[in-house]
Amino acid sequence: MRRFLVLLAIMMVCGLLPAYAQPFGEGIGDLLLPLAGNRNYDVQHYDLDLTVTSVEAGNIEAVMTIGLTPTRDVAQFFLDFEMLPIASITVDAQPAVFHHLAGELEIVPQQPLRAEQPVTVIIRYAGTPEPISNPMLGSAGWQTFAGGIYVAGEPLSATSFIPINDHPRDKATYEIAITVPKPYVAVSNGVLLSTDEHDDTTTYTWQMAQPMASYLLTLSVGRYSLYEQVGPDDLPISNYFPTPLADALSRIFENQPDMIAFYSERFGPYPFDSFGSLVVADPQFHYALETQSRSTFSTNILQSGRELVVAHELAHQWFGDSVSVHSWRDIWLNEGFARYAEVLWLEHTQGRAAMLGYLRRLYMTATSSSVLPGNPTVNTLFSGAVYDRGALTLHALRLEVGDELFFEILRTYAERFRYSNAATTDFIALAQEVSGMPLDALFYVWLLGETVPPPEAIGLR
């Protein structure tokens, strides 16, 4: 065993194992990332007490408290966690033995865990988190830059700074207390429960009361200004913008309340207790991410097409965040839906001609790629075809069943799988159930067919 672990460590150092691979532990069984996450238990809640001791260096001290329930009897269990130094681990207040190698943390409690018997795990650690090498998006996870710190990345990011079960299939609630030096502001998901002032530091405590997938966790420390809005049914919208850019950014995001109202009509009620956007001014950050209840944007991505980018990440709150993928192979259920939400917003604000023009652009992307949105690889998870051909699949469904049934399908899907997970087969079965129509062939040709159907099939000629 020792020789095996040494060999694996050498392979990691030499880059012969992908960053998401686990050297031991069983994985949760994802179709594309079979070693991601961990089985044998279900996490109910994470409680993180994080102190940023140096914003410039990104140094932290942390205590993570995890409430989990084993799904079967186990003598040990595993968490995903990068190589930060660990001071101690307890399971139900008893010291536990642990082994930490290459992003996988094995915990051996004094007594075996029994199925359906909840336990509390406390992990104390400190150090300087490093970004994860992400095969899809490059650097991900904990990032430091001249303006502060932020966390972003998909499908992996959280393990760069916290021990966690890193797969959307094991959602949990969160409470995150972040202590930062003054005058920095700390932002995370959900509702800000309290702001506690100390001599030289401030503690911001955030709560995400609805279940959340691990990659949707956001955390940022910077010099931010708060821009508040009110959405439908008095929904609080709290946006955090870099102070020098706050006035200009507030204009980009001014339509968020109207967008929430529109999507609530189309998709069903907004699923969380709050919303807002977070903008990070790191010039090396080049994308946006649907971090739950508080979408994260780079300043770069807001340079063009910015209203549709805002609409896209908002729509993910329903499709991707509330309803999350069962396997990463189902990613079109996130990205195709959010792209089609852009189409719907354009139709709503600019009319049918603008909508058709945008669909033609999506069709060009879809036909220029060999990627099948229903069967992406690890390296094509975020291919344009997954987004655009996925969106065209929904438009084909809309034309096939008509607007009334189409939006009933979307609302039923969002309600039935609220705060849980769905696979492509779940959505197809639901669409057939609601419409009363056989739709297997439609989904097959648009998601898996080697040739994209002609444009006239979706009214583009």
N, C-alpha and C positions, 0 to 999 in steps of 0.2 A: 504493500500500500504506500509506504514512504517513497519508494522509487517511482511509483505511478504519479504521486503528487508532485515530486520534484520534476518529472518529465513534463507534466502539465504546466508547471510554473515556467519552465524554460520555453515552452511553446507560446505561452502568453507573452513573455518578454520579447520573443522573436517575431511576434505578430502572426503566428501560425494558427491561432484560435481567434474567431471573431469576438468582438467585445461583448456580445450578448450571450456567448456560450457559457454554460455552467459546467465546471469540472466535476462536480458531484451534486447530489440532489436529483430529484426526478423530473422537475419541470411540471408545468400545469397541463401540458398536452396541446399547445397551440399548433395548428397545422403548418404555419410558416416558421415560427420561432419555437420549436418543440421544447427547448430547454429554458425558455423564459418563464418567470413565475415559479410557484411551488404548489404542489398539491398537498393533501392530507390535513389541511386546516382552512378555516375561513376567518379572516380578520373582520371584526366589527368596528373597531375604532383605533385611531392613532392619535396620541397626545404628545406633541413635540414642544419641548422647551429649548429654544435655540438662542445662544448668545453669540453675536458677531463681535469678536474681540478686536478685529482690525478689518475695516471695510476695504482698505487699499490692498491688503494681502489676501483677504478672503478667509481669514482664520475664524474658526468657530469652536465653541464648547456646547455640547448638546446632551439632553436626556430624552430618549424616546420611550414612551410607555405604550405598549401594544396590547389591546384586548382581543384575544383570538379564541376560537373553539375548534379543537381537533375534530375531523370528520371520521377518524378511525384511531385505534390505539397505535401510538408511535413511541419509540424510545428516543428519537431525536427528530428535529425538524430544521428547516432551512429558510433563511431570508436572503433576499438579494441586497447586496451592499458592497460598495467599492472599498478599497483598502485604507480606510481611516483607522487610526489607533483606537482600540476599544479598552476602556478601563475596567469595566465589569458588566456582567449580565446576570440578572436574577429571573427566576420563573416562580411566580407566587411567593416572592420574598426570599427564596432559597437560591444561593449561588449556583450557577450552572457552568459546566464546562463548555468551551466553544472553540471552534476551529475556523479560521478565516483565510480563504485563498481565492484569488482571481474572481472577485465579485460575488462569491457565495459564502454565506455565514452559516455554519452548522452549529446548532445549539443542542446540547445534551443535558436535560434537566436531571435532578437527583432521582426523581421517580418518573417512570413512563407516563406520558399523557394519555388520558382516557377519552374515548370518543364522546362527544357532546358535553364534555366537562370544561367550561370556560377557564382560561388561565390568563394571568397578567404577566407580561414580559417587560422588563425594564433594562434598557441598554444605555450605558454612559460612555461617551466617546468624545474625542476632540481631534483637531487637526486642521489641515488646509485642503478642502475638497478640490478635485480636479475634474475638468470636463470628461465626458465619456466620448470615445471615438465611435460615432454613429455611422453605420454603413449606408444609411439613406440620406442623412442631412449633414454629415460631417460632424463637427463638434456639437455636443449637446449636454444638457444637465447644468451643473453649477458653473457659472461664468463670471469672471471678474473683468472689469474694464475701468477706464479712467473715471467714469461717472458713478460707479458703484458695483452692484452684484445683481444677477438675475438667474432664474432657472427656467429653461425651456428645452423641449426636445420630444420627439415622437419617433418610434414607439418607446424609447427608453430615455429617462432623464433623472428620475427621482433618486435612483440608487447612488448617484454621485455624491449625495450628502445625507441621506437617511436610509436606515434599514427598513425594507418594505417587501411586500409580495407584489412583484412588479409585472402585473398583467391585468388588463381590464376586467377579466372574469372574476377577480376578487376585489370588489368595491368595498369601501368603508367610509365612515364619517371621520372628520378631522377637527382637532383644535390645535392651533399653532400659535405659540407665544414667541415673539422675536424681539430680543433686546439689542438695540443698536446705539452707537455713540451719537450724541447730538451734533449737528442738527439733522441727521439722516432720518428718513421715513421708511418704514418697513411695510410692504404690501403683500397680501396673500389672498387666498380664495375666501368667498363667502362674506359673512357679516363681521364688521369690526366690533368686537365685544367691549374692548376697553383700550384706553391709552394711558399708561401709567408713567408719570414723570419721576425720574430719579436725579441725582446731582448732575451726572455727566451723561446719562443714558436715558432712553425711553423704551418702554416695553409695549409693543402692539400685539394684542391677542385677537386672533381671527378664528372664526368657526364656520366650517362647512357642515351643515346639519343633514344634508342629503348625501347618499352614497356617491363616491367619486373614484374613478379609475386613477391609478398612480401617476400616469404620464400627464394627467390634467392638473396636477398640483403646480401652482406657481408661487414663486417667492422672489421679491425684488427689494433691494435696499438702494436708495438714492435720494437725491434732492428733488422731491416731487411736490407739485401743487395739486390740490384736490379740486376737481370740477364736478359738481353735483347736478344731477337731473332727476326728474320724477317720471316713472313710466306708468303704464296702465295699472289701475287698482292700487295706486300709490307705491308702486315698486320703487325702492331706492336704487339709484344708479350712481355709483361712485367711481369716477375716472381719475387716474393718477398720471399726470403728464410731467416730463422734465420742466422745471420752473421756467427756464428761458424760452421754451417753446409752447407754453401753456395756452396763450391767447390764440395762436394760429391753430393748434391742435383742437381746441374747443370747437372751432368752426367745422372741422372735418367730422367730428362726432355729434354734431347738433341734431341729426335726424334719428339717433338711436331710440328715443321714445316712440316715434312713429313706426320705426321698423319692428319694435317689439309688439306693438299693437297689431300691425299687419300680420306678422308671423303667428301671433296668438290666434288670430282668426283662422288662418290657414292650417296650422299644425296643432292647435289646442293650447291650453294655458301655459305660460312661461313656467318652467319646472323648478326654479330655485328661488331663494328668499331675497336675492339681490342680484344686481348686474353691474357691470362697469368695464372699462377698458384700461389697460396699462400699456404705456408707450416707453420703450427702452431706446436710449440714444447711443447705443454701441454701434459704431460704423461697421463692425464685423458681423453684426446680426442682420440677416437678410430675409426673414420670413415672419409670418404671423401664426399664432397657435391658439386654438379654442380652449385655453385653460379655463376650467369650470367656473362659471359665474363672473369671470374677469379675464376677458380675452387679452392676449399679449401681442403687441405689434412692435416691429422694428420701425424706426423712422424711415428707413430705406423703402420699405414696402408701401408706405403711404405717399410716395411721390407721384404715383400714377394709378388710375383706376381705384382711387381710395374708397369711394362710397361702396363699391361692390366688395372690396376686401372687408370692410366693416360689416356689411350684410352677410357675407360668407361666414365669418367667425361667429356672428350672433346666431345664425341658423344652426350651427353646430351645438348650441346649448340644448336643442331638442335632439338632433341627430348626430351622435358621437359622444355627447356628454351624458344626458339623461338616458338615452338608448345607446349603449356602447356595443362594439363588435364582440362577438363570441370568439372569433379567431381573427388575426390580422389579415387573413385572406379575404375577409368580408369588408375590407376598407372602403369599397365603393359605397357601402351603406352610410358612411360618414361623408366622404368627399364628393361623390356624385350627388347626394342629397343637398349638401351645402352649395355646390355649384348651381344646381337647379333652383335653389332659393335665390341666387343672384338673378336668374332668369325671371323668376316671379316678381322680384322687387323692381326690376327694369320694366316689366310689363305693367306693373301697378303705377309706376311714377312717370313713365315715358310713352307707354302705349304698345300696341301690338307690333307695329313696324319695327320699333327698337328691339323688342323681344326676338323677332324673327331674324333681324340682323345679327344679334348676339348668338343665336342658335347656329347660324351659318358659320360663324367663327369657331364655335365648338366642334361643328361637324368637320371642319378642315383639320383641326388637331386630331380628332378621332381617326380620320382616314389616313393620316400621315404616320401612324404608329402601329406597330404589331402587338402592342401590349393589350391583353384581354382583361377588362376590368373585373371580371368574375374569377380570374385566376392569375393574379399578379405574383411575381417572385419577390424575394426580400429586397432586391435592388430596384424593383419597379413599383414598390408600394405607392410612391408619390409621383408616378408618371402622369403627364397631362391627360393621357387617355383614360386613366382611372377616374379622374375628375370629369372630363368632358364627355366621354362615351357613357360614363355612368349617368350624367345628367340627361343625355339624349335618351337613355333607357327609360327614365322617368317621363320624358316628354312623349315617347312612344306609348307608354302606358296611359298617359293622360288622354291622348287622342283615341286610344282603343276603347277606353271605358267611359269617357266623357268627364267633364269638369266636376260634376256633383259627386260621382263615385270616386274619382281620383282623390279629391280632397278628403272624402270620408275615409279612404284607405290610409292617407297620411295621418289623419287625426287618430284613427283607431290604432295604427301602429305605434304612434307616440304614447298613447295611453296604455296600451296592453303591455308594452315593454319598458314603461317608465321606471327609471332607476335600476334597470337590469341590462341584460345582453340579448342580442339577436344575431342570427345568421342569415345569409341570403335565402336559404330555404324557408326560414320563418317568414320573411317578408313576402316571398312568392306565395306561400300558402295563405297568408292573410289577405293578400290582394285577390286571390281567387275566391276566398270565402266571402269577402265584402262585395265583390262584383258579381259573383255567381257565374264567372266566365272562365274557360280554360285559358291560361296565360303562360304555360310552360314554354311554348314555342317562342313567344315574344321575348321572354327573358333570355332564352338560350341564344337567339340570334344576336341580341344586343350585347349580352355580357360575355358570351363564349364563342360566338361565331367568328371564323377566320376572316370573313369579309363583312365589313360594315354595310348594313342595308342601304339602299340608295336614298338620296335626300328626299325624294318625293314620298317615301314611306312615312316621313314625319312632316309632310307639308312644306318642304323648303324649296319646291320648284313650282 
